[in-house]
Amino acid sequence: MHIRTYAHPHIKLMLAKDLITDEIPPLKTSDTGLMAINWMDEFKVSQLPIVKKHEYLGLISDTDILDLNITDEQLGKNKLSLLRPFVFESQHIYEVIKMVSSMKLTVLPVLNEHQHYVGLIPTATLIHQFATLAATREPGGIIVLEMNVHDYSMTQIAQIVEGNDAKILSCYMNSLADSTKIEVTLKLNKEDLSAILQTFYRYNYTVKASFHQSEFSDDMKNRFDSFMNYINI
């Protein structure tokens, strides 16, 4: 999925350093496997970074500890083959999302330009911040367009929206499987979409779906809040 977000007065640029939490400490080499598992259970994650002074050694998971049977041993006294995923603190939230998704991580360590460990980003924090970035809680409506990829023109789409006195808060572009077509999902700051929809039809756009504020806001909020409760934010 490709995501494009337009500048909005209530949305700031989100870099990895802005997503770091101080609530989850890293493990030390002197910590035991049992302590690591207890921390993972307490913080609702399945991985934690091991850090020696400022050096990031890698991520260890609860599965690693149980498979190696090192619950009663210090982590540093074992030969560990650790994955070492990380992002630099200046990288954008989109790059953070990509790595977390591709590697199925529950936490992602952040390093500074000297490759020193500065903190971590839990997936739960990332979800919260992405919800803000994507303007999911901003009032407005949603329009889903379907088109061939070579017909895609954000300039024209924006002109249609802004020509009807509305603004694009966020835009998602998703390639359809086994097809040259894409879906473009627009979150707009306007609840009454009728004039905008008529203009899209007039320009021969295929409107796959549209949702007025009254049709989706409460449901989306309830779903989001339920998911946040599920992961114990």
Sine and cosine of phi, psi and omega as CSV:
sin_phi,cos_phi,sin_psi,cos_psi,sin_omega,cos_omega
0.00,0.00,0.72,-0.69,0.09,-1.00
-0.97,-0.24,0.68,-0.73,-0.07,-1.00
-0.83,-0.56,0.77,-0.64,0.05,-1.00
-0.84,-0.55,0.79,-0.61,-0.03,-1.00
-0.84,-0.54,0.74,-0.67,-0.01,-1.00
-1.00,-0.01,0.49,-0.87,-0.01,-1.00
-0.85,0.52,0.67,-0.74,-0.01,-1.00
-0.63,-0.78,0.66,-0.75,-0.11,-0.99
-0.87,0.50,-0.38,0.93,-0.04,-1.00
-0.98,-0.18,0.07,1.00,-0.06,-1.00
-0.87,-0.49,0.83,-0.56,0.01,-1.00
-0.98,-0.19,0.33,-0.95,0.07,-1.00
-0.90,0.43,0.78,-0.62,-0.06,-1.00
-0.95,-0.31,0.91,-0.42,0.07,-1.00
-0.96,-0.29,0.26,-0.97,-0.04,-1.00
-0.82,0.57,-0.63,0.78,-0.04,-1.00
-0.90,0.45,-0.43,0.90,0.01,-1.00
-0.98,0.18,-0.19,0.98,-0.09,-1.00
-0.97,-0.24,-0.07,1.00,-0.06,-1.00
-0.93,0.37,0.67,-0.74,0.09,-1.00
-0.94,-0.33,0.56,-0.83,0.05,-1.00
-1.00,-0.09,0.03,1.00,-0.12,-0.99
-0.98,0.18,-0.38,0.92,-0.05,-1.00
-0.91,-0.41,0.94,-0.35,0.00,-1.00
-0.99,0.17,0.42,-0.91,0.09,-1.00
-0.98,0.19,0.30,-0.96,0.09,-1.00
-0.99,0.12,0.46,-0.89,0.12,-0.99
-0.96,-0.26,0.32,-0.95,0.01,-1.00
-0.91,0.41,-0.36,0.93,0.01,-1.00
-0.99,0.11,-0.15,0.99,0.01,-1.00
-0.96,0.26,0.50,-0.87,0.01,-1.00
-1.00,0.02,0.28,-0.96,0.05,-1.00
-0.88,0.48,-0.62,0.79,0.00,-1.00
-0.90,0.44,-0.66,0.75,0.03,-1.00
-0.88,0.47,-0.67,0.75,0.01,-1.00
-0.87,0.49,-0.71,0.70,0.00,-1.00
-0.90,0.43,-0.65,0.76,0.03,-1.00
-0.88,0.47,-0.66,0.75,0.03,-1.00
-0.91,0.42,-0.67,0.74,0.02,-1.00
-0.87,0.49,-0.65,0.76,0.03,-1.00
-0.91,0.40,-0.66,0.75,-0.02,-1.00
-0.90,0.43,-0.66,0.75,-0.08,-1.00
-1.00,-0.09,0.09,1.00,0.06,-1.00
0.85,0.52,0.72,0.69,0.07,-1.00
-0.76,-0.65,0.27,-0.96,0.02,-1.00
-0.90,-0.43,0.05,1.00,0.10,-0.99
-0.64,-0.77,0.43,-0.90,0.14,-0.99
-0.59,-0.81,0.55,-0.84,0.04,-1.00
-0.98,0.19,0.55,-0.84,0.15,-0.99
-0.97,-0.25,0.79,-0.61,-0.07,-1.00
-0.80,-0.60,0.73,-0.68,0.08,-1.00
-0.92,-0.40,0.96,-0.29,-0.18,-0.98
0.85,0.52,-0.91,-0.41,0.03,-1.00
-0.98,-0.21,0.00,1.00,-0.08,-1.00
-1.00,0.07,0.82,-0.57,0.05,-1.00
-1.00,0.08,0.90,-0.44,-0.06,-1.00
-1.00,0.01,-0.51,0.86,0.00,-1.00
0.52,-0.86,0.05,-1.00,0.03,-1.00
-0.99,-0.12,0.67,-0.75,0.13,-0.99
-0.88,-0.48,0.62,-0.79,-0.04,-1.00
-0.94,-0.34,0.27,-0.96,0.07,-1.00
-0.88,0.48,-0.58,0.82,0.04,-1.00
-0.90,0.44,-0.67,0.75,0.04,-1.00
-0.83,0.55,-0.73,0.68,-0.07,-1.00
-0.90,0.43,-0.69,0.72,-0.03,-1.00
-0.94,0.33,-0.64,0.77,0.01,-1.00
-0.90,0.43,-0.59,0.81,-0.03,-1.00
-1.00,0.05,-0.12,0.99,0.01,-1.00
0.82,0.58,0.79,0.61,-0.05,-1.00
-0.87,-0.49,0.52,0.85,-0.04,-1.00
-0.89,0.45,-0.54,0.84,-0.06,-1.00
-0.99,-0.14,0.08,1.00,-0.07,-1.00
-0.93,-0.37,0.43,-0.91,0.10,-0.99
-0.94,0.35,0.65,-0.76,-0.06,-1.00
-0.88,0.48,-0.60,0.80,-0.06,-1.00
-0.95,0.31,-0.20,0.98,-0.02,-1.00
-1.00,-0.04,0.13,0.99,-0.02,-1.00
-0.85,-0.53,0.53,-0.85,0.11,-0.99
-0.99,0.16,0.94,-0.35,-0.08,-1.00
-0.92,-0.38,0.74,-0.68,0.11,-0.99
-0.99,-0.12,1.00,-0.01,-0.14,-0.99
-0.99,-0.14,0.68,-0.73,0.22,-0.98
-0.94,0.35,0.51,-0.86,-0.08,-1.00
-0.77,-0.64,0.82,0.57,0.05,-1.00
-0.96,0.28,0.56,-0.83,0.08,-1.00
-0.24,-0.97,0.24,-0.97,0.19,-0.98
-0.78,-0.62,0.40,-0.92,0.12,-0.99
-0.99,0.14,0.44,-0.90,-0.11,-0.99
-0.91,0.42,-0.30,0.95,0.00,-1.00
-1.00,-0.03,0.00,1.00,-0.02,-1.00
-0.98,0.19,0.49,-0.87,-0.10,-0.99
-0.98,0.20,0.36,-0.93,-0.02,-1.00
-0.85,0.53,-0.51,0.86,0.02,-1.00
-0.89,0.46,-0.63,0.78,0.03,-1.00
-0.94,0.34,-0.56,0.83,0.08,-1.00
-0.89,0.45,-0.74,0.68,0.00,-1.00
-0.87,0.50,-0.69,0.72,-0.02,-1.00
-0.86,0.51,-0.71,0.71,-0.03,-1.00
-0.94,0.33,-0.69,0.73,0.01,-1.00
-0.86,0.50,-0.68,0.74,-0.02,-1.00
-0.93,0.36,-0.74,0.68,-0.09,-1.00
-0.92,0.38,-0.52,0.85,-0.05,-1.00
-0.97,-0.23,0.03,1.00,0.03,-1.00
0.81,0.59,0.81,0.59,-0.06,-1.00
-1.00,-0.09,0.47,-0.88,0.16,-0.99
-0.98,-0.22,-0.29,0.96,0.14,-0.99
-0.61,-0.79,0.45,-0.89,0.04,-1.00
-0.71,-0.70,0.89,-0.45,0.02,-1.00
-0.93,0.37,0.49,-0.87,0.00,-1.00
-0.85,-0.52,0.74,-0.67,0.01,-1.00
-0.90,-0.45,0.42,-0.91,0.10,-0.99
-1.00,0.00,-0.09,-1.00,-0.08,-1.00
-0.91,0.42,-0.32,0.95,0.05,-1.00
-1.00,-0.04,0.14,0.99,-0.03,-1.00
0.89,0.46,0.51,0.86,0.13,-0.99
-1.00,-0.03,0.60,-0.80,0.02,-1.00
-0.93,0.38,0.76,-0.65,0.02,-1.00
-0.86,-0.51,-0.20,0.98,0.01,-1.00
0.42,-0.91,-0.12,-0.99,0.00,-1.00
-0.68,-0.74,0.33,-0.95,0.03,-1.00
-0.90,-0.43,0.91,-0.41,0.10,-0.99
-0.98,0.21,0.50,-0.87,0.01,-1.00
-0.84,0.54,-0.60,0.80,-0.02,-1.00
-0.88,0.48,-0.67,0.74,0.06,-1.00
-0.90,0.44,-0.64,0.77,0.00,-1.00
-0.88,0.48,-0.66,0.75,0.01,-1.00
-0.90,0.44,-0.71,0.71,0.03,-1.00
-0.84,0.54,-0.75,0.66,-0.08,-1.00
-0.94,0.35,-0.59,0.81,0.02,-1.00
-0.92,0.39,-0.57,0.82,0.06,-1.00
-0.86,0.51,-0.62,0.79,0.06,-1.00
-0.94,0.34,-0.71,0.70,-0.03,-1.00
-0.88,0.48,-0.63,0.78,-0.04,-1.00
-0.99,0.11,0.05,1.00,0.05,-1.00
0.87,0.49,0.55,0.83,-0.06,-1.00
-0.91,0.41,-0.44,0.90,-0.03,-1.00
-0.98,-0.21,0.03,1.00,0.08,-1.00
-0.96,0.27,0.63,-0.78,0.06,-1.00
-0.92,0.40,0.54,-0.84,0.01,-1.00
0.48,-0.88,-0.27,-0.96,-0.02,-1.00
-0.81,-0.59,0.18,-0.98,-0.02,-1.00
-0.81,-0.59,0.69,-0.72,0.10,-1.00
-0.80,-0.60,0.74,-0.67,0.06,-1.00
-0.92,-0.38,0.87,-0.49,0.02,-1.00
-0.96,-0.26,0.51,-0.86,0.12,-0.99
-0.82,-0.57,0.71,-0.70,-0.04,-1.00
-0.37,-0.93,0.27,-0.96,0.16,-0.99
-0.94,0.33,0.57,-0.82,-0.10,-0.99
-0.86,0.51,-0.55,0.83,-0.03,-1.00
-0.97,0.24,-0.18,0.98,0.05,-1.00
-1.00,-0.04,-0.10,0.99,-0.08,-1.00
-0.94,0.35,0.81,-0.58,0.08,-1.00
-0.60,-0.80,0.97,-0.23,0.02,-1.00
-0.91,0.41,-0.49,0.87,0.04,-1.00
-0.86,0.50,-0.74,0.67,-0.01,-1.00
-0.93,0.37,-0.66,0.75,0.01,-1.00
-0.87,0.50,-0.70,0.71,0.00,-1.00
-0.91,0.42,-0.61,0.79,0.02,-1.00
-0.89,0.45,-0.64,0.77,0.02,-1.00
-0.90,0.43,-0.72,0.69,-0.01,-1.00
-0.90,0.44,-0.77,0.64,-0.06,-1.00
-0.95,0.33,-0.42,0.91,0.08,-1.00
-0.93,0.38,-0.26,0.97,0.06,-1.00
-0.95,-0.32,0.47,0.89,0.09,-1.00
0.86,0.51,0.64,0.77,0.06,-1.00
-0.76,-0.64,0.21,-0.98,0.03,-1.00
-0.78,-0.62,0.52,-0.85,0.10,-1.00
-1.00,0.04,0.88,-0.48,0.03,-1.00
-0.99,0.11,-0.62,0.78,0.07,-1.00
-0.38,-0.92,0.36,-0.93,-0.06,-1.00
-0.59,-0.81,0.75,-0.66,0.03,-1.00
-0.87,-0.49,0.73,-0.69,0.04,-1.00
-0.88,-0.48,0.84,-0.55,-0.08,-1.00
-0.82,-0.57,0.83,-0.55,0.04,-1.00
-0.97,0.22,0.74,-0.67,0.01,-1.00
-0.99,0.13,0.66,-0.75,-0.06,-1.00
-0.89,0.46,0.66,-0.75,0.06,-1.00
0.81,0.59,0.67,0.74,-0.07,-1.00
-0.41,-0.91,0.38,-0.92,0.11,-0.99
-1.00,-0.06,0.12,0.99,-0.04,-1.00
-1.00,-0.08,0.39,-0.92,0.06,-1.00
-0.75,-0.66,0.39,-0.92,0.18,-0.98
-0.96,-0.28,0.71,-0.70,0.06,-1.00
-0.88,-0.48,0.91,-0.41,-0.02,-1.00
-0.98,-0.22,0.84,-0.54,-0.04,-1.00
-0.94,-0.34,0.79,-0.61,0.18,-0.98
-0.98,-0.21,0.87,-0.49,-0.09,-1.00
-0.94,-0.35,0.32,-0.95,-0.02,-1.00
-1.00,-0.04,0.25,0.97,-0.06,-1.00
-0.86,-0.52,0.71,-0.71,-0.03,-1.00
-1.00,0.10,-0.62,0.78,0.02,-1.00
-1.00,0.08,0.96,-0.29,-0.10,-1.00
-0.99,-0.14,0.00,1.00,-0.17,-0.99
-0.84,0.54,-0.73,0.68,-0.02,-1.00
-0.92,0.40,-0.62,0.78,0.01,-1.00
-0.91,0.40,-0.68,0.73,0.01,-1.00
-0.89,0.46,-0.68,0.74,0.02,-1.00
-0.87,0.50,-0.62,0.78,0.01,-1.00
-0.93,0.37,-0.66,0.75,0.05,-1.00
-0.87,0.48,-0.67,0.74,0.03,-1.00
-0.89,0.46,-0.65,0.76,-0.02,-1.00
-0.89,0.45,-0.52,0.85,0.03,-1.00
-1.00,-0.04,0.28,0.96,0.09,-1.00
0.90,0.44,0.52,0.85,0.13,-0.99
-0.99,0.15,0.56,-0.83,0.12,-0.99
-1.00,-0.02,0.92,-0.39,0.04,-1.00
-1.00,-0.04,0.95,-0.33,-0.06,-1.00
-0.97,0.23,-0.56,0.83,0.02,-1.00
-0.27,-0.96,0.39,-0.92,0.12,-0.99
-0.53,-0.85,0.55,-0.83,-0.06,-1.00
-0.70,-0.72,0.86,-0.52,0.09,-1.00
-0.99,0.14,0.37,-0.93,-0.05,-1.00
-0.78,0.62,-0.70,0.71,-0.06,-1.00
-0.91,0.41,-0.34,0.94,-0.06,-1.00
-1.00,0.01,-0.42,0.91,-0.12,-0.99
-0.81,-0.59,-0.34,0.94,-0.20,-0.98
-0.89,0.45,-0.75,0.66,-0.04,-1.00
-0.91,0.42,-0.67,0.74,-0.01,-1.00
-0.90,0.44,-0.71,0.71,0.00,-1.00
-0.90,0.44,-0.66,0.75,0.01,-1.00
-0.90,0.44,-0.69,0.72,0.01,-1.00
-0.89,0.45,-0.66,0.75,0.03,-1.00
-0.89,0.46,-0.71,0.71,-0.02,-1.00
-0.90,0.44,-0.72,0.69,-0.01,-1.00
-0.90,0.44,-0.62,0.79,0.04,-1.00
-0.90,0.44,-0.65,0.76,0.01,-1.00
-0.92,0.40,-0.64,0.77,0.03,-1.00
-0.89,0.45,-0.65,0.76,0.05,-1.00
-0.91,0.42,-0.60,0.80,-0.02,-1.00
-0.88,0.48,-0.65,0.76,-0.02,-1.00
-1.00,-0.05,0.21,0.98,0.15,-0.99
0.85,0.53,0.79,0.62,0.07,-1.00
-0.95,0.32,0.00,0.00,0.00,0.00
